[in-house]
Amino acid sequence: MQYSGFKVFLEGLRGNKGWTPAWREPDPKSEYDVIIIGAGGHGLSTAYYLTKVFGVKNVAVLEKGWLGSGNIGRNTTIIRSNYMLPGNELFYEFSLKLWEGLEQDFNYNAMISQRSILNLFHSDSQRDVFVRRANAMILAGADAELADEEQLRRELPFLDFYNARFPIKGGLYQRRGGTVRHDAVAWGYARGADRNGVDIIQNCEVTGFHIENGICKGVQTIKGAIGGKKVAVCVAGSSGRVMAMAGMRLPIESHVLQAFVSEGLKPTLPGVITFGAGHFYVSQSDKGGLVFGGDLDGYNSYAQRGNLPVVEDVAEGGMAIMPMIGRARLLRSWGGIMDMSMDGSPFIDKTDIKGLYFNGGWCYGGFKATPASGYCYAHLLAKDEPHPVATEMRLDRFKRGHLIDEKGQGNQPNLH
Ligand SMILES: Cc1cc2nc3c(=O)[nH]c(=O)nc-3n(C[C@H](O)[C@H](O)[C@H](O)COP(=O)(O)OP(=O)(O)OC[C@H]3O[C@@H](n4cnc5c(N)ncnc54)[C@H](O)[C@@H]3O)c2cc1C
């Protein structure tokens, strides 16, 4: 079914009786050309582009829970491409361009809103670092704009410009950054993939791999064995656990990250704002709630819930840049599991096991990567060659000394 304004109008007249389910609930077949493990944003977008752009037909996505139950439905919905290193910036700018045409492409309203992202800076040296990043972004074809303190005082009078410890000196804008309704992204890609013939099989946990003489020939699941010519792992926070079943140890740690939403307020925040002297970021949803977050909980965990010390830390970050947030009541919070890589950058690569591919290590930033990650992973699966914007995202980059250390933090997954 094609969605359109006319269809909405027609269904309004017919009592909304003509809508059909957005995707099927198929039973698994005995064999597929490509099996994708994980129906998060990246798994579903991979299936979508594999079938739509690369013409691969016999594809399944296996999901242990329900579609979109992982981080695709838990993130704070920010999209941007304000990176500095070529290994990242070209990829994230490619992703932002895909976002810009996505709703028309998969015929689904994902509420993509390019309402801008602003990174605040608080010292002269930090401004110099941001200028460098802005120049790298412009060279890669992205947009970047420097704002001084005077401009920000005019545009965002609620920020604390009098904070003695973290004075706001200006900020780096990316006007094309913004927010997207995260679960609609999973639904849009799922529907698009289903329409291209992909079997999305929910409640089908993968419990092992069928590997013979260094070749992956399929998977074991709670619904039985399924053969696959290629098996593509795409399980974000569960990467370590799933790849361990294939005998692989990854340069990835799993950490909890929390998100928070306040009660609904009148429109206040024009875009996304991030604190440059601590870890805090905030935007306002279309329902009016302030959506914000900050640091990781700081220890390895697979639990999808956070702890109180980080709630306090995030609240402190918020109070440091916009004290009015202290008057808003917190409505809800939750946690998701981050697949934190050693240099803070992701992987889209083959493994040493023939037929087994890996996509992961997205850290805090995998939501904005969803379109490009799926597109580039599909490219790799279809052609066995990396897409030109994802050539650096290799599993052996630590062995070769070619890190993509965007933040310059070294091998400290909890700090990226
Ligand atoms: C609180 C929070 C805020 C965030 N904010 C942002 C943000 O603002 N911007 C941004 O760019 N990124 C953000 N992120 C990061 C982003 O959400 C993730 O990097 C991204 O969603 C990960 O990719 P995914 O969508 O494919 O993961 P997921 O949705 O987690 O998909 C992985 C899927 O694999 C399934 N799975 C696991 N094991 C198995 C198995 N054995 N068999 C079958 N299926 C399995 C899981 O159930 C899950 O559905 C945030 C994350 C969190 C938690």
The ligand as an ORCA input file, in Angstrom:
! r2SCAN-3c Opt
* xyz 0 1
  C      19.921      6.897     25.349
  C      20.509      6.890     23.977
  C      20.601      8.068     23.254
  C      21.140      8.068     21.981
  N      21.116      9.219     21.255
  C      21.560      9.234     19.982
  C      21.419     10.402     19.194
  O      20.842     11.406     19.624
  N      21.919     10.399     17.931
  C      22.554      9.304     17.423
  O      23.031      9.366     16.293
  N      22.650      8.152     18.140
  C      22.159      8.087     19.395
  N      22.218      6.925     20.135
  C      22.868      5.745     19.548
  C      21.964      4.964     18.592
  O      20.676      4.802     19.148
  C      22.581      3.591     18.301
  O      23.941      3.741     17.958
  C      21.884      2.873     17.150
  O      20.482      2.879     17.330
  C      22.399      1.437     17.063
  O      21.995      0.775     15.903
  P      20.601     -0.037     15.759
  O      19.512      0.943     15.612
  O      20.733     -1.011     14.662
  O      20.544     -0.774     17.161
  P      19.351     -1.550     17.884
  O      18.058     -0.874     17.679
  O      19.810     -1.772     19.290
  O      19.308     -2.905     17.059
  C      20.003     -4.093     17.381
  C      18.981     -5.201     17.410
  O      19.650     -6.451     17.512
  C      18.805     -7.312     18.241
  N      19.570     -8.468     18.718
  C      20.535     -8.495     19.672
  N      20.983     -9.755     19.837
  C      20.297    -10.539     18.964
  C      20.301    -11.929     18.668
  N      21.103    -12.792     19.316
  N      19.446    -12.392     17.712
  C      18.599    -11.548     17.035
  N      18.566    -10.216     17.298
  C      19.407     -9.719     18.246
  C      18.292     -6.410     19.372
  O      17.136     -6.930     19.988
  C      18.052     -5.097     18.637
  O      16.702     -4.963     18.210
  C      21.656      6.867     21.415
  C      21.545      5.685     22.129
  C      20.947      5.680     23.393
  C      20.808      4.394     24.141
*
